[in-house]
Amino acid sequence: MPQMAPINWLMLLIYFSMIFMIFNVMNFYCFNYNIKSFSFKKQIKKLNWKW
């Protein structure tokens, strides 16, 4: 209906905004990153000099 009351439009805006924010917060905080553990050990290559 095009003649909906303005308070009804305001409630719809608040309702969909809250759903949108809850959806985004759940996606942000429920996403688990796979943390790769890197070992930063330097590999020492011995150079055998053959003169």
C-alpha distance matrix in Angstrom:
0.0 3.8 5.5 6.0 9.8 12.2 14.1 11.4 11.4 15.2 15.6 13.9 16.2 19.2 18.6 18.6 21.3 23.4 23.1 24.1 27.0 28.2 28.1 30.2 32.6 33.2 33.9 36.2 38.2 38.4 39.8 43.6 45.8 49.0 51.6 54.6 57.8 60.0 63.7 65.1 68.6 70.6 72.5 76.0 77.6 81.3 82.9 86.3 88.2 91.0 93.3
3.8 0.0 3.8 5.7 9.1 10.7 13.5 11.6 10.7 14.4 15.7 14.2 15.7 18.9 19.1 18.8 21.1 23.6 23.7 24.2 27.0 28.6 28.7 30.3 32.8 33.8 34.4 36.3 38.6 39.0 40.3 44.1 46.1 49.4 51.9 54.8 58.0 60.0 63.7 64.9 68.5 70.3 72.3 75.7 77.3 81.0 82.5 86.0 87.8 90.6 92.8
5.5 3.8 0.0 3.8 6.4 8.8 11.6 10.3 10.4 13.7 15.1 14.5 16.2 19.0 19.4 19.9 21.9 24.2 24.7 25.6 28.0 29.6 30.1 31.7 33.9 35.1 36.0 37.8 39.8 40.5 42.0 45.8 47.9 51.3 53.6 56.8 59.8 61.9 65.5 66.7 70.3 72.3 74.4 77.8 79.5 83.2 84.8 88.3 90.1 93.0 95.2
6.0 5.7 3.8 0.0 3.8 6.4 8.4 6.6 7.2 10.5 11.5 11.1 13.2 15.6 15.9 16.8 18.9 20.9 21.4 22.6 24.9 26.3 27.0 28.8 30.8 31.9 33.1 34.9 36.7 37.4 39.1 42.9 45.1 48.6 50.8 54.0 57.1 59.2 62.9 64.1 67.7 69.8 72.0 75.4 77.2 80.9 82.6 86.1 88.0 91.0 93.2
9.8 9.1 6.4 3.8 0.0 3.8 5.4 5.3 6.8 8.9 10.1 11.0 12.8 14.6 15.5 17.0 18.6 20.3 21.5 22.8 24.6 26.1 27.3 29.0 30.5 31.9 33.4 34.9 36.5 37.5 39.4 43.1 45.5 49.0 51.1 54.4 57.2 59.4 63.0 64.2 67.8 69.9 72.3 75.7 77.6 81.3 83.1 86.6 88.6 91.6 93.8
12.2 10.7 8.8 6.4 3.8 0.0 3.8 5.3 5.1 6.2 8.6 9.8 10.5 12.4 14.1 15.4 16.4 18.3 20.0 20.9 22.4 24.3 25.6 26.9 28.4 30.2 31.5 32.7 34.4 35.7 37.6 41.3 43.4 47.0 49.0 52.3 55.0 57.1 60.6 61.6 65.3 67.4 69.8 73.1 75.1 78.8 80.6 84.1 86.0 89.1 91.2
14.1 13.5 11.6 8.4 5.4 3.8 0.0 3.8 5.4 4.9 6.1 8.6 9.7 10.5 12.0 14.2 15.1 16.4 18.3 19.7 20.9 22.3 24.1 25.6 26.7 28.3 30.1 31.3 32.6 33.9 36.1 39.7 42.0 45.7 47.5 50.9 53.6 55.9 59.3 60.5 64.1 66.3 68.8 72.2 74.3 77.9 79.9 83.4 85.4 88.5 90.7
11.4 11.6 10.3 6.6 5.3 5.3 3.8 0.0 3.8 5.4 5.1 6.2 8.6 9.9 10.4 12.3 14.0 15.3 16.5 18.2 19.9 21.0 22.4 24.3 25.6 26.9 28.5 30.1 31.5 32.4 34.5 38.2 40.6 44.2 46.3 49.6 52.5 54.8 58.3 59.6 63.2 65.5 67.8 71.2 73.3 76.9 78.9 82.4 84.4 87.4 89.8
11.4 10.7 10.4 7.2 6.8 5.1 5.4 3.8 0.0 3.8 5.5 5.1 6.1 8.6 9.7 10.6 12.0 14.1 15.3 16.3 18.1 19.9 20.9 22.4 24.1 25.6 26.9 28.3 30.1 31.2 32.9 36.7 38.9 42.4 44.5 47.7 50.6 52.8 56.3 57.5 61.1 63.2 65.6 68.9 70.9 74.6 76.4 79.9 81.8 84.9 87.1
15.2 14.4 13.7 10.5 8.9 6.2 4.9 5.4 3.8 0.0 3.8 5.4 5.1 6.2 8.5 10.1 10.4 12.2 14.3 15.2 16.3 18.2 19.9 21.0 22.3 24.2 25.7 26.7 28.3 29.7 31.7 35.3 37.5 41.2 43.0 46.3 49.0 51.2 54.7 55.8 59.4 61.6 64.0 67.4 69.5 73.1 75.0 78.6 80.5 83.6 85.8
15.6 15.7 15.1 11.5 10.1 8.6 6.1 5.1 5.5 3.8 0.0 3.8 5.4 5.1 5.9 8.6 9.7 10.5 12.2 14.1 15.2 16.3 18.1 19.9 20.9 22.3 24.2 25.5 26.8 27.9 30.1 33.7 36.2 39.8 41.7 45.2 47.9 50.3 53.7 55.0 58.7 61.0 63.4 66.8 68.9 72.6 74.6 78.1 80.2 83.3 85.6
13.9 14.2 14.5 11.1 11.0 9.8 8.6 6.2 5.1 5.4 3.8 0.0 3.8 5.5 5.0 6.1 8.3 9.8 10.5 12.0 14.1 15.3 16.3 18.2 19.8 21.0 22.4 24.1 25.7 26.5 28.4 32.2 34.6 38.0 40.2 43.5 46.4 48.7 52.3 53.7 57.3 59.5 61.8 65.2 67.2 70.9 72.8 76.3 78.4 81.4 83.7
16.2 15.7 16.2 13.2 12.8 10.5 9.7 8.6 6.1 5.1 5.4 3.8 0.0 3.8 5.5 5.4 5.9 8.5 10.0 10.4 12.0 14.1 15.3 16.4 18.1 19.8 21.0 22.3 24.1 25.4 27.1 30.8 32.9 36.5 38.5 41.7 44.6 46.7 50.2 51.4 55.0 57.2 59.5 62.9 64.9 68.6 70.4 74.0 76.0 79.0 81.3
19.2 18.9 19.0 15.6 14.6 12.4 10.5 9.9 8.6 6.2 5.1 5.5 3.8 0.0 3.8 5.6 5.1 6.1 8.6 9.8 10.4 12.1 14.1 15.3 16.2 18.1 19.8 20.8 22.2 23.6 25.7 29.3 31.6 35.3 37.1 40.5 43.1 45.4 48.9 50.1 53.7 56.0 58.5 61.9 64.0 67.7 69.7 73.2 75.3 78.4 80.7
18.6 19.1 19.4 15.9 15.5 14.1 12.0 10.4 9.7 8.5 5.9 5.0 5.5 3.8 0.0 3.8 5.5 5.3 6.3 8.7 10.0 10.7 12.3 14.4 15.5 16.5 18.4 20.0 21.2 22.1 24.3 27.9 30.5 34.0 36.1 39.5 42.3 44.8 48.3 49.7 53.3 55.7 58.0 61.5 63.6 67.3 69.3 72.8 75.0 78.1 80.5
18.6 18.8 19.9 16.8 17.0 15.4 14.2 12.3 10.6 10.1 8.6 6.1 5.4 5.6 3.8 0.0 3.8 5.4 5.0 6.0 8.5 9.8 10.4 12.2 14.1 15.2 16.4 18.2 19.9 20.7 22.4 26.2 28.5 32.0 34.2 37.5 40.4 42.7 46.3 47.7 51.3 53.6 55.8 59.3 61.2 64.9 66.9 70.3 72.4 75.4 77.9
21.3 21.1 21.9 18.9 18.6 16.4 15.1 14.0 12.0 10.4 9.7 8.3 5.9 5.1 5.5 3.8 0.0 3.8 5.5 5.0 6.1 8.5 9.8 10.6 12.2 14.1 15.3 16.4 18.2 19.6 21.3 25.0 27.1 30.7 32.6 35.9 38.7 40.9 44.4 45.6 49.3 51.5 53.8 57.2 59.3 63.0 64.9 68.4 70.5 73.6 75.9
23.4 23.6 24.2 20.9 20.3 18.3 16.4 15.3 14.1 12.2 10.5 9.8 8.5 6.1 5.3 5.4 3.8 0.0 3.8 5.4 5.1 6.0 8.4 9.8 10.4 12.0 14.1 15.2 16.3 17.6 19.8 23.4 25.9 29.5 31.3 34.8 37.4 39.9 43.3 44.7 48.3 50.7 53.1 56.6 58.8 62.4 64.6 68.0 70.2 73.4 75.8
23.1 23.7 24.7 21.4 21.5 20.0 18.3 16.5 15.3 14.3 12.2 10.5 10.0 8.6 6.3 5.0 5.5 3.8 0.0 3.8 5.5 5.2 6.0 8.6 9.9 10.5 12.2 14.1 15.4 16.0 18.1 21.7 24.3 27.8 30.0 33.4 36.2 38.8 42.3 43.9 47.4 49.9 52.1 55.6 57.7 61.3 63.5 66.8 69.1 72.2 74.7
24.1 24.2 25.6 22.6 22.8 20.9 19.7 18.2 16.3 15.2 14.1 12.0 10.4 9.8 8.7 6.0 5.0 5.4 3.8 0.0 3.8 5.5 5.1 6.2 8.6 10.0 10.7 12.3 14.4 15.3 16.7 20.5 22.6 26.2 28.3 31.5 34.5 36.7 40.3 41.7 45.3 47.6 49.8 53.2 55.2 58.9 60.9 64.3 66.5 69.5 72.0
27.0 27.0 28.0 24.9 24.6 22.4 20.9 19.9 18.1 16.3 15.2 14.1 12.0 10.4 10.0 8.5 6.1 5.1 5.5 3.8 0.0 3.8 5.4 5.1 6.1 8.5 9.8 10.4 12.1 13.8 15.6 19.2 21.3 25.0 26.7 30.1 32.8 35.0 38.5 39.8 43.4 45.8 48.2 51.6 53.8 57.4 59.5 63.0 65.2 68.3 70.7
28.2 28.6 29.6 26.3 26.1 24.3 22.3 21.0 19.9 18.2 16.3 15.3 14.1 12.1 10.7 9.8 8.5 6.0 5.2 5.5 3.8 0.0 3.8 5.5 5.1 6.0 8.5 9.8 10.6 11.6 14.0 17.5 20.1 23.7 25.6 29.2 31.8 34.4 37.8 39.4 43.0 45.5 47.8 51.3 53.6 57.2 59.4 62.8 65.2 68.3 70.8
28.1 28.7 30.1 27.0 27.3 25.6 24.1 22.4 20.9 19.9 18.1 16.3 15.3 14.1 12.3 10.4 9.8 8.4 6.0 5.1 5.4 3.8 0.0 3.8 5.6 5.2 6.2 8.6 10.2 10.4 12.1 15.9 18.4 21.8 24.1 27.5 30.4 32.9 36.5 38.2 41.7 44.1 46.2 49.8 51.8 55.5 57.6 61.0 63.4 66.3 68.9
30.2 30.3 31.7 28.8 29.0 26.9 25.6 24.3 22.4 21.0 19.9 18.2 16.4 15.3 14.4 12.2 10.6 9.8 8.6 6.2 5.1 5.5 3.8 0.0 3.8 5.4 5.1 6.1 8.6 9.9 10.9 14.6 16.6 20.2 22.1 25.4 28.3 30.6 34.1 35.6 39.1 41.5 43.7 47.2 49.2 52.9 55.0 58.4 60.7 63.7 66.2
32.6 32.8 33.9 30.8 30.5 28.4 26.7 25.6 24.1 22.3 20.9 19.8 18.1 16.2 15.5 14.1 12.2 10.4 9.9 8.6 6.1 5.1 5.6 3.8 0.0 3.8 5.4 5.0 6.1 8.2 10.1 13.4 15.7 19.4 21.0 24.5 27.0 29.5 32.9 34.4 38.0 40.5 42.9 46.4 48.7 52.2 54.5 57.9 60.3 63.4 66.0
33.2 33.8 35.1 31.9 31.9 30.2 28.3 26.9 25.6 24.2 22.3 21.0 19.8 18.1 16.5 15.2 14.1 12.0 10.5 10.0 8.5 6.0 5.2 5.4 3.8 0.0 3.8 5.4 5.4 5.6 8.2 11.5 14.4 17.8 19.9 23.5 26.1 28.9 32.3 34.2 37.6 40.3 42.5 46.0 48.2 51.8 54.2 57.5 60.0 63.0 65.7
33.9 34.4 36.0 33.1 33.4 31.5 30.1 28.5 26.9 25.7 24.2 22.4 21.0 19.8 18.4 16.4 15.3 14.1 12.2 10.7 9.8 8.5 6.2 5.1 5.4 3.8 0.0 3.8 5.7 5.5 6.1 9.9 12.2 15.6 17.9 21.3 24.2 26.8 30.4 32.2 35.6 38.1 40.1 43.7 45.7 49.4 51.6 54.9 57.3 60.3 63.0
36.2 36.3 37.8 34.9 34.9 32.7 31.3 30.1 28.3 26.7 25.5 24.1 22.3 20.8 20.0 18.2 16.4 15.2 14.1 12.3 10.4 9.8 8.6 6.1 5.0 5.4 3.8 0.0 3.8 5.8 6.0 9.2 10.9 14.6 16.3 19.7 22.4 24.7 28.2 29.8 33.3 35.8 38.1 41.6 43.8 47.4 49.6 53.0 55.4 58.5 61.0
38.2 38.6 39.8 36.7 36.5 34.4 32.6 31.5 30.1 28.3 26.8 25.7 24.1 22.2 21.2 19.9 18.2 16.3 15.4 14.4 12.1 10.6 10.2 8.6 6.1 5.4 5.7 3.8 0.0 3.8 5.6 8.0 10.5 14.0 15.4 19.1 21.4 24.2 27.5 29.3 32.7 35.5 37.8 41.3 43.7 47.2 49.7 53.0 55.5 58.7 61.3
38.4 39.0 40.5 37.4 37.5 35.7 33.9 32.4 31.2 29.7 27.9 26.5 25.4 23.6 22.1 20.7 19.6 17.6 16.0 15.3 13.8 11.6 10.4 9.9 8.2 5.6 5.5 5.8 3.8 0.0 3.8 6.3 9.6 12.7 14.9 18.5 21.0 24.0 27.4 29.6 32.9 35.7 37.7 41.4 43.6 47.1 49.6 52.8 55.5 58.5 61.3
39.8 40.3 42.0 39.1 39.4 37.6 36.1 34.5 32.9 31.7 30.1 28.4 27.1 25.7 24.3 22.4 21.3 19.8 18.1 16.7 15.6 14.0 12.1 10.9 10.1 8.2 6.1 6.0 5.6 3.8 0.0 3.8 6.5 9.7 12.2 15.6 18.5 21.3 24.8 26.9 30.2 32.9 34.8 38.4 40.5 44.1 46.5 49.7 52.3 55.2 58.0
43.6 44.1 45.8 42.9 43.1 41.3 39.7 38.2 36.7 35.3 33.7 32.2 30.8 29.3 27.9 26.2 25.0 23.4 21.7 20.5 19.2 17.5 15.9 14.6 13.4 11.5 9.9 9.2 8.0 6.3 3.8 0.0 3.7 6.4 8.9 12.3 15.1 18.1 21.5 23.9 27.0 29.9 31.7 35.4 37.5 41.1 43.6 46.7 49.4 52.4 55.3
45.8 46.1 47.9 45.1 45.5 43.4 42.0 40.6 38.9 37.5 36.2 34.6 32.9 31.6 30.5 28.5 27.1 25.9 24.3 22.6 21.3 20.1 18.4 16.6 15.7 14.4 12.2 10.9 10.5 9.6 6.5 3.7 0.0 3.8 5.8 9.1 12.1 14.8 18.4 20.6 23.8 26.5 28.3 32.0 34.1 37.7 40.1 43.3 45.9 48.9 51.7
49.0 49.4 51.3 48.6 49.0 47.0 45.7 44.2 42.4 41.2 39.8 38.0 36.5 35.3 34.0 32.0 30.7 29.5 27.8 26.2 25.0 23.7 21.8 20.2 19.4 17.8 15.6 14.6 14.0 12.7 9.7 6.4 3.8 0.0 3.8 6.2 9.5 12.3 15.8 18.4 21.3 24.1 25.6 29.3 31.3 34.9 37.3 40.4 43.2 46.1 49.0
51.6 51.9 53.6 50.8 51.1 49.0 47.5 46.3 44.5 43.0 41.7 40.2 38.5 37.1 36.1 34.2 32.6 31.3 30.0 28.3 26.7 25.6 24.1 22.1 21.0 19.9 17.9 16.3 15.4 14.9 12.2 8.9 5.8 3.8 0.0 3.8 6.3 9.2 12.7 15.1 18.2 21.0 22.9 26.5 28.8 32.3 34.9 38.1 40.8 43.8 46.7
54.6 54.8 56.8 54.0 54.4 52.3 50.9 49.6 47.7 46.3 45.2 43.5 41.7 40.5 39.5 37.5 35.9 34.8 33.4 31.5 30.1 29.2 27.5 25.4 24.5 23.5 21.3 19.7 19.1 18.5 15.6 12.3 9.1 6.2 3.8 0.0 3.8 6.1 9.6 12.3 15.1 17.9 19.5 23.2 25.3 28.8 31.4 34.5 37.3 40.2 43.2
57.8 58.0 59.8 57.1 57.2 55.0 53.6 52.5 50.6 49.0 47.9 46.4 44.6 43.1 42.3 40.4 38.7 37.4 36.2 34.5 32.8 31.8 30.4 28.3 27.0 26.1 24.2 22.4 21.4 21.0 18.5 15.1 12.1 9.5 6.3 3.8 0.0 3.7 6.5 9.5 12.2 15.3 17.1 20.7 23.2 26.5 29.3 32.4 35.3 38.4 41.3
60.0 60.0 61.9 59.2 59.4 57.1 55.9 54.8 52.8 51.2 50.3 48.7 46.7 45.4 44.8 42.7 40.9 39.9 38.8 36.7 35.0 34.4 32.9 30.6 29.5 28.9 26.8 24.7 24.2 24.0 21.3 18.1 14.8 12.3 9.2 6.1 3.7 0.0 3.7 6.2 9.0 11.9 13.8 17.4 19.8 23.2 25.9 29.1 31.9 35.0 37.8
63.7 63.7 65.5 62.9 63.0 60.6 59.3 58.3 56.3 54.7 53.7 52.3 50.2 48.9 48.3 46.3 44.4 43.3 42.3 40.3 38.5 37.8 36.5 34.1 32.9 32.3 30.4 28.2 27.5 27.4 24.8 21.5 18.4 15.8 12.7 9.6 6.5 3.7 0.0 3.8 5.6 8.9 10.9 14.3 17.1 20.3 23.2 26.3 29.2 32.4 35.2
65.1 64.9 66.7 64.1 64.2 61.6 60.5 59.6 57.5 55.8 55.0 53.7 51.4 50.1 49.7 47.7 45.6 44.7 43.9 41.7 39.8 39.4 38.2 35.6 34.4 34.2 32.2 29.8 29.3 29.6 26.9 23.9 20.6 18.4 15.1 12.3 9.5 6.2 3.8 0.0 3.8 6.3 9.2 12.3 15.2 18.4 21.2 24.6 27.1 30.5 33.1
68.6 68.5 70.3 67.7 67.8 65.3 64.1 63.2 61.1 59.4 58.7 57.3 55.0 53.7 53.3 51.3 49.3 48.3 47.4 45.3 43.4 43.0 41.7 39.1 38.0 37.6 35.6 33.3 32.7 32.9 30.2 27.0 23.8 21.3 18.2 15.1 12.2 9.0 5.6 3.8 0.0 3.7 6.2 9.1 12.3 15.3 18.4 21.5 24.2 27.6 30.3
70.6 70.3 72.3 69.8 69.9 67.4 66.3 65.5 63.2 61.6 61.0 59.5 57.2 56.0 55.7 53.6 51.5 50.7 49.9 47.6 45.8 45.5 44.1 41.5 40.5 40.3 38.1 35.8 35.5 35.7 32.9 29.9 26.5 24.1 21.0 17.9 15.3 11.9 8.9 6.3 3.7 0.0 3.7 6.1 9.3 12.3 15.1 18.5 21.0 24.4 27.0
72.5 72.3 74.4 72.0 72.3 69.8 68.8 67.8 65.6 64.0 63.4 61.8 59.5 58.5 58.0 55.8 53.8 53.1 52.1 49.8 48.2 47.8 46.2 43.7 42.9 42.5 40.1 38.1 37.8 37.7 34.8 31.7 28.3 25.6 22.9 19.5 17.1 13.8 10.9 9.2 6.2 3.7 0.0 3.8 6.2 9.5 12.4 15.5 18.3 21.5 24.4
76.0 75.7 77.8 75.4 75.7 73.1 72.2 71.2 68.9 67.4 66.8 65.2 62.9 61.9 61.5 59.3 57.2 56.6 55.6 53.2 51.6 51.3 49.8 47.2 46.4 46.0 43.7 41.6 41.3 41.4 38.4 35.4 32.0 29.3 26.5 23.2 20.7 17.4 14.3 12.3 9.1 6.1 3.8 0.0 3.7 6.2 9.3 12.5 15.1 18.5 21.2
77.6 77.3 79.5 77.2 77.6 75.1 74.3 73.3 70.9 69.5 68.9 67.2 64.9 64.0 63.6 61.2 59.3 58.8 57.7 55.2 53.8 53.6 51.8 49.2 48.7 48.2 45.7 43.8 43.7 43.6 40.5 37.5 34.1 31.3 28.8 25.3 23.2 19.8 17.1 15.2 12.3 9.3 6.2 3.7 0.0 3.7 6.2 9.4 12.2 15.3 18.2
81.3 81.0 83.2 80.9 81.3 78.8 77.9 76.9 74.6 73.1 72.6 70.9 68.6 67.7 67.3 64.9 63.0 62.4 61.3 58.9 57.4 57.2 55.5 52.9 52.2 51.8 49.4 47.4 47.2 47.1 44.1 41.1 37.7 34.9 32.3 28.8 26.5 23.2 20.3 18.4 15.3 12.3 9.5 6.2 3.7 0.0 3.7 6.3 9.2 12.4 15.3
82.9 82.5 84.8 82.6 83.1 80.6 79.9 78.9 76.4 75.0 74.6 72.8 70.4 69.7 69.3 66.9 64.9 64.6 63.5 60.9 59.5 59.4 57.6 55.0 54.5 54.2 51.6 49.6 49.7 49.6 46.5 43.6 40.1 37.3 34.9 31.4 29.3 25.9 23.2 21.2 18.4 15.1 12.4 9.3 6.2 3.7 0.0 3.8 6.0 9.2 12.0
86.3 86.0 88.3 86.1 86.6 84.1 83.4 82.4 79.9 78.6 78.1 76.3 74.0 73.2 72.8 70.3 68.4 68.0 66.8 64.3 63.0 62.8 61.0 58.4 57.9 57.5 54.9 53.0 53.0 52.8 49.7 46.7 43.3 40.4 38.1 34.5 32.4 29.1 26.3 24.6 21.5 18.5 15.5 12.5 9.4 6.3 3.8 0.0 3.8 6.2 9.5
88.2 87.8 90.1 88.0 88.6 86.0 85.4 84.4 81.8 80.5 80.2 78.4 76.0 75.3 75.0 72.4 70.5 70.2 69.1 66.5 65.2 65.2 63.4 60.7 60.3 60.0 57.3 55.4 55.5 55.5 52.3 49.4 45.9 43.2 40.8 37.3 35.3 31.9 29.2 27.1 24.2 21.0 18.3 15.1 12.2 9.2 6.0 3.8 0.0 3.7 6.1
91.0 90.6 93.0 91.0 91.6 89.1 88.5 87.4 84.9 83.6 83.3 81.4 79.0 78.4 78.1 75.4 73.6 73.4 72.2 69.5 68.3 68.3 66.3 63.7 63.4 63.0 60.3 58.5 58.7 58.5 55.2 52.4 48.9 46.1 43.8 40.2 38.4 35.0 32.4 30.5 27.6 24.4 21.5 18.5 15.3 12.4 9.2 6.2 3.7 0.0 3.8
93.3 92.8 95.2 93.2 93.8 91.2 90.7 89.8 87.1 85.8 85.6 83.7 81.3 80.7 80.5 77.9 75.9 75.8 74.7 72.0 70.7 70.8 68.9 66.2 66.0 65.7 63.0 61.0 61.3 61.3 58.0 55.3 51.7 49.0 46.7 43.2 41.3 37.8 35.2 33.1 30.3 27.0 24.4 21.2 18.2 15.3 12.0 9.5 6.1 3.8 0.0
